[in-house]
Amino acid sequence: MVSIRFHLAVFSAKCTKLGLRILGRGATTLPGKVAVKVDPKILEKLCSGRNCVTITGTNGKTTTTHMITDIFRNCGYTVVTNVSGAYWKQTKVRMERSPARSSRRYLW
């Protein structure tokens, strides 16, 4: 069940992102950090009922992410991904709220 805290976390992250854009700054991780501060369980709530793929390691993550993203997209999946190299947890929180065009969705 989604709580008021969850909605407040999403709203806070969106406001943070907008504020950073207005100031001409990048909004890579700060919106996610704000969301996690407001609702520490936001990732659990966002991932509920979704398939997630995580790529970790020292070398080759960006290339691997691009290849797997292309494979999933070519198979008709909607993919939400972060290839910017930013810290995964906060960026994932920010990106998972993007609307999906398909019922099948993989999050990175």
C-alpha positions in Angstrom: 0.0 0.0 0.0 1.3 3.4 -0.9 1.4 5.9 2.0 1.3 9.7 2.2 5.0 9.5 3.0 5.6 7.8 -0.3 3.8 10.5 -2.2 5.6 13.2 -0.3 8.9 11.6 -1.1 8.1 11.5 -4.8 6.9 15.1 -4.7 10.0 16.2 -2.9 12.2 14.5 -5.4 10.4 16.1 -8.3 10.7 19.6 -6.7 14.4 19.0 -6.0 14.9 18.0 -9.7 13.0 21.1 -10.9 14.9 23.4 -8.6 18.2 22.0 -9.8 17.2 22.4 -13.4 16.1 26.0 -12.8 19.5 26.7 -11.2 21.2 25.2 -14.2 22.6 22.3 -12.2 22.5 18.6 -13.0 19.9 16.5 -11.2 21.7 13.1 -11.1 21.5 11.9 -7.5 20.1 14.6 -5.2 16.4 14.0 -6.0 16.9 10.3 -5.1 18.7 11.2 -1.9 15.9 13.5 -0.9 13.3 10.8 -1.6 15.1 8.2 0.5 15.4 10.7 3.4 11.6 11.3 3.3 10.7 7.7 2.8 13.5 5.2 3.6 11.4 2.3 2.1 10.7 4.1 -1.2 12.8 1.7 -3.2 11.0 -1.3 -1.8 7.7 0.4 -2.7 8.8 1.4 -6.2 10.2 -2.1 -7.1 7.2 -4.0 -5.8 5.7 -6.1 -8.5 8.5 -5.3 -11.0 11.5 -7.1 -12.4 14.8 -5.5 -11.7 18.2 -6.2 -13.3 21.4 -4.7 -11.7 24.8 -4.7 -13.3 27.8 -4.3 -11.0 31.5 -4.7 -11.3 34.7 -2.7 -11.8 34.9 -2.5 -15.6 32.5 -2.8 -18.5 29.3 -1.8 -16.8 28.4 0.9 -19.2 29.0 -1.3 -22.3 27.1 -4.2 -20.7 24.2 -1.9 -19.8 24.0 -0.6 -23.3 24.0 -4.1 -24.8 21.4 -5.5 -22.4 19.2 -2.4 -22.8 19.2 -2.8 -26.6 18.3 -6.5 -26.3 15.4 -5.8 -24.0 14.1 -2.9 -26.1 14.4 -4.9 -29.3 12.2 -7.6 -27.6 9.5 -5.0 -26.8 10.3 -4.2 -23.2 10.2 -0.7 -21.7 13.6 -0.2 -20.1 14.5 2.4 -17.5 18.2 2.7 -17.2 21.0 4.8 -15.9 24.2 4.9 -18.0 25.4 8.2 -16.6 27.6 6.5 -14.0 25.8 8.1 -11.1 25.2 6.4 -7.8 22.6 3.7 -8.6 20.3 3.8 -5.6 19.3 7.5 -5.7 19.2 7.5 -9.5 17.0 4.4 -9.5 14.6 6.1 -7.2 14.4 9.2 -9.4 14.0 7.2 -12.7 11.6 4.5 -11.6 8.7 7.0 -11.6 8.9 7.3 -15.4 5.7 6.1 -17.1 6.0 2.8 -18.8 4.5 2.1 -22.2 4.4 -1.6 -21.7 3.2 -3.9 -18.9 6.6 -5.6 -19.1 9.2 -3.4 -17.4 12.8 -3.9 -16.4 14.4 -1.4 -14.1 18.2 -0.9 -13.8 
